[in-house]
Amino acid sequence: MSLALVAACSGGRSAGQTAALNTRPSAPITPSIAASATPTEPLTTGPGVKPGEKPPELDARGTQHTDEGALYFAGYFVQALDWSIATNDATLIRHLGLSSCSTCNTYIAKLDSFQRGKNGHVSGGRISITSERLVHGSSSITADEIAQFTLLQEPDVVYRPSSAPSTDASTLSTEVRRVYVSWIDLSWKVVEMAGNG
């Protein structure tokens, strides 16, 4: 799995996208958040950070126990993942998901490896959210809400100390991804991130 499989930059929200959403009760999920002895402040520089860019911040709407809150929180997670890839540092995403989130754990492990400098670094792979909405229906992943994003992604280049740089793709790509979130201990948490199936 490429490190740049999913990431995003700010923007992409339109004012009317969440107006028709309804609140649903939370499904029971046992919280189990990954513990870490790492810093809590994200890096502000890195191989993919553009001049003048700053880390994303969670919009106050993303802290509310509403459908709109779930969508804003999921969008923030995608933006935080993008920032983590741009800086090669997992600080922003480290506490947004449950310890059972396998996609979160994969990204954190790869980013931690890059941060330690043993496996080089990744550059590029930045994407933008081109559309977003909540979807309802059955899923094998249990979560309170499912946010679906269409993402436009730049190619990424992985630089490794012992080999030539490798590129995952030579052109922009579009991908549909879902972020599964649940309301746990008075905040949203990422349960999983997967394709749109």
N, C-alpha and C positions, 0 to 999 in steps of 0.2 A: 504494500500500500504506500503510495506516495505521501510524503509529508504535506504536500500542497493539495491533496485531494479535496479539502474543504477549507475555505478561508473567505473573508469578506472585508470590505471597507465600509465606512459610514455611508448612510444614505439609502435610497431605494424605497423609502416609505412614502406613501401618499396618504393624505388626511382621511380619505373615505374608505380605506381598505379594511378597517376593523369595525366600522359602524354597525354592521348587521350581526355581529357576533353575540352569542348568548353565553352566560356563565353556566358551568356544569359542576356538579359536586366532585370532590376529589376521590380518586380510587385509593384504597389502602396500599401503601408501599412502606416498607421498613427502611428508614434512613440509615445510610452507612457511608459517610463521607470520608474520602481519602485524607489521611493525616500526612502532614509534611513539615519538615523542619527548614523549609526554604524561605527566602524573603517574601514579603507580601506586596511590595511595591514593584510594578512591572518595569522592565528596562525601557529606556526612552530612545535608545539607539540600537542599530543592528544592521545586518547586510541588506535587508529589504525595506528599511525605513526611509521614506522620502523626506526631503528637506521641509521642515516646518510641521511635520506630522506629529500628533500626540496620541497617546493611548486612548481607546474608546472609553466612555464612561456610561454606566447604566442609567438610562433615562428613568426618572421617578415613576413613570407609568409601568416600567418593568418590575417594580416592587409590589404591585397591587395584585390581589388574588381575584383577578378577572380574566376573561378571555383575552382582552387587549393586553393585560399584563403579561400573560403567557407568551403572546406573540412578540412583544417588545423584549422580554427576557431572552427568548430563543434567538432573536435577531442580534442581541448583544453578545450572546455566546458565539455566534458566527463571527462577529466583528472581533471579539477577544481572541478567537482562534486565528484569525487573520493577523492580528497584532503579534501573537505568539510566534507565528511562522516568520513574520517580518523581522522580529528581534532574535529568533532562535531561542526563545525563553518561554517556558510554560507557566510563568507566574500568574498571568491573568486567568487562565482556564483551570488551574489546579483545583480550585475550590468551588467551581460552578456545577460540577457533576457528582453523581453518586460514585462510590468506589466500584460499583458493579457496571459502570458504563465502559464497555470494552473499547469503543472508539476513542473516548476521552483518554483512557489509560494508554492506548497505542500512541496517540499524539504526545502525551506527557513523556512517555519513555523515550521516544525519538528526539523530542526537543531537549530533554535532559541530557541525552547523549551528545547532541550538538553543543549544548551549553558547556559541557565539560571539555569540549575541544578535541575529543578522541576521534570523532567521525566527520570532521569538517564542518561545513555549514550549508544551508539552503538559501538561495536567493530567487526572488520572483514568486510565482504561484499566487499572486494577489488576485482576489476576485471581488466582484461587486454583486450585490443582491439586485436582481432585475425584477423579481416579483416575490411576494410573500402572502401567505394566507393560512388560516387554521383549517385543518381537514378533520372530518369525523368519519367513523366507521370502525370496522374490526381490524385488529392488528395483533401480531404475535408478541408485541412489546406492550406491557401494561404501563400506561401513563395517563395523567389527567388530561393533557392536551397534546396535539400533534401540530407542529408548525411546519409548513412546507415552503421551501425556498427554491427559486430558480436562480442559479449562480453562474456568472460569467467569470471564467478563470484564465489568468495569464499562464503561459508555460513557466515551469520552475527549473532551476539548474541546481544540482547537488554537487558541491565541491568536496572531494575526499582527499586526504593527504597522500594516499598511495595510488591514486588513479586519476585519469582524465575526468573533467566535469561531465556529468550526464544530464540530459534533458528529457523530461517525461513526454513533452509534446512540443511541436514547433509553432502551433497556432493557438489562438483563444479557443476555449471549449465551454460548452454549456452543460450543466448538470442539474438535475432535480434531487434535492436532499431533504430529509425530514429530521427535525429535532424534536424528540419526545421529552416533555417536561412534566414534572409533578410538583404540587405545592406541599412542602415538607418543612416543619418547624418554622412557619411564618415567612418562608421565601421559596422561590422557584428553584428547582434543581434539574439538571439535565439527566434524564434516565438513560438515553441512548441517542445516537445519531446514525442514520442509515439511509439507504436509497429510498425511492418513493414507493416501494412495494410492501 
